[in-house]
Amino acid sequence: MLARMWRKIAIVLAVVAVLALAGVFYLWRQVTALPEWYTAAPAAGAAPGGEGAAAPAGWVAAADGESQEVKGFHTRTKKLKPEVRKAIKASRASYDPKSKKLEAGVVADLGALPKEQLSSGEQSFIERARSSFPGLADRDVYIGVEGETEVVDGALKVGPKTRLRIGDLSYSLADAAQKLGISQAALEKELNAELAAMGPLRR
């Protein structure tokens, strides 16, 4: 999930609560898995795009010379409240123009998420998850989107094969929207707004 979707973190908590109640340790590890670009950082405080990082200039050429990437894209989201921004430790997006595949997401600290920014229903999910698995509050979680996308006027947009990723698990946008309690159109609109905020791709 991208930056503005962080307010919808309750879906992650709800899923984890169900898994914890079922005692499925393997799935718990899948949900809490972190991306390699984050775990390979020199230190948690030095992870790309962490709190205090300057807003990125936009898409730049990746190390392979073919892909494009942008680090710290959550710092470009002006509507994101400071309290919620502090919960996000890092963000990164990469795009391969040949395969048209995108990987974009944020790593956030569940314990730092301000409860006052959530609805009563989302707060209820949090309490359920924490009571089922107390250690959840001490974990970082990765939420993002991945898969084939479309390019319109230089900006990325989600496509039919784009999926929502939570840890190492992924869901179609239709399934994710249903779990979030919103329409697929509304979910796609929010994701497209986030992708647009990253700026146009390099030509």
N, C-alpha and C positions, 0 to 999 in steps of 0.2 A: 504494500500500500504505500502510496506516496504521502507527501507531507500533510495535506489537508485531510487525507483519509485516516490520519493517526487518531483523530477523534473517534473513529470507529473501531478502536483497539478492542472493544468489548467482544467482537467476534472471535478474536484470537483467544481471549480469556475463556469464552464459552466453550470453544473447541477443546482447549486444554483441560477445562473442568470435566468435560465428558470423558476425555481420555484418562484422566487421573482416577476418576470414579471407576472406570472399567479396568484399571490396573494395567494398561498397555504401555509398558515402559519404552518399547521400541518407537511407538508413535509419539510419545512424549519427547524423545530425543529428536525425532524428525521435525516436530513443531518448533523446538528451541534451537535448531541448527542455525549457525551464522555463516554468512558468505565468506569465501576465502579472502576477498579483498579487504575485509574488515579484520579477520583473525590474523592476517599476515602483517597488519600494521605494526610498527615498532612498539607502540604502547597504546593503551586504550585512549589516553589523552591526546595521542598524536594521530588518531584515526582521521582520515580525510573527511573534511566537512563537518567536524565536530563543533560544539558550542564555541562561539567567539571567532569562528573562521570567517574570513572575508567572503562576500558574495562572489561566486565564480563568474568569469567573463562569459561563459556559455560553452558550447561544444568545441572541443579541441581534438586534434589528431591523437589517437591512442598510440601506444608504443609499437604496435604491429604495423603502423603506417597506413592501414586500410580502414580500421574501425574508428569511430568517434566516441568520445566520452566527456562527461561533465561530473565533477566532484562537488559535493556540498550544495546540491541543487536546492535543498530545503531552505537555504539562506536567501533564496530569491523569492520565496513566497511571502509577500508583504502582508497578507491577511492572517498569517499564522501568529497566534498570540505568543508573547514572550514565555509565558508559563509552559505552554506546550512545546515551544522550540527547545527549551532546556531539557526536555525528555528525549530529544533526538540526538544521538551521539554522532551519527555520520550518515551520509547519503551519497549514492553514486549511481550513475546511469551510463550504459555503454550501448552502442548501436553499430551493427554490421550491415553496411549498405548492400552487400552481395546477397545475404540471406534474408535481409529486411527484419532481422531479429533484434529485439530490444531486451535489455535486462536493467531494470531501474528499481531502486527501493531505499528504504531507510532502516537503520538499526536504532532501536529506541529502548530506553530503560523503563520497564513497566512500573518500577517503584517510584519513579519521578513524575509519572503522569498525574496531573492535578485533577482530583475527583470532581471539583466544581466545574470543570469544563465538559463533563459528561452528563447525559440525561439520567433520570432516575432509573430507567431500565438498564442502561449501560452500567451504572453503579451497582445494580443488583447482580449483574453478571460477574463483575469484579469480585464482589464479596463471596459469591458462590465458588468462584475459581480459587480464591485465596484460602477459603475454609477447606477445600478439597485438597489443595496442594500449596501449603504455606510458602514453600521456596520459590513460588512463581514471582513474588514481588521482588526477588533479588536477581532476576534473569533479564538479559537483553533479548529482544526478539527482532527478527528481520521480517519486514513486510514490503512486498514489491509487486511489480508486474513484469511479465516476461513473454516471449514468443513473437510471432510475426506481427508486424504493425504496418500502417499505411503512412505515406508522406503526402501532405497536402500543403502546397505553397511553402515548402521547406520545413514545415512543422510536423512532428510525429503525431499520429492518432492511433488509438487502439483499433485492432482489426478483429475479424471473426475468430482467429486462432490465438488472440492474446489471452493470457491467463493471470490470475492473481496468485501470488506466492506467499506462503507463511512458513518460514523456516525452509525445510526441504519438501514441504507439501505444496501442491498447486491445485487450483480450482478453475473451472471455466468461469467466465464473467457472469454467466447465467446462474450458476450455482452460488458464486460468491455474493451476488446481489440478493439472492433468496435468503442466504444466511445473515446478511446485513439488514434485511428487512426493508430494502429499497428496490426500485425497479432497475432493470439492467440499463435502461436508457439513462437514468440518473447517475448510476455508477460510472458509465462510460463518459458522461459529461464531466464529472469531477476529475476523472483520470486524464481526459483530454486537456482540461484546464491546467493541470499540473505539467503535462508534457509541453504545452504551449509556453508555460512560464520558464522553461529551460532555454527558450530561444530557438531560432532556426538552425537547422543543421548546416555544417560547412559545405560549401559548394566545391 
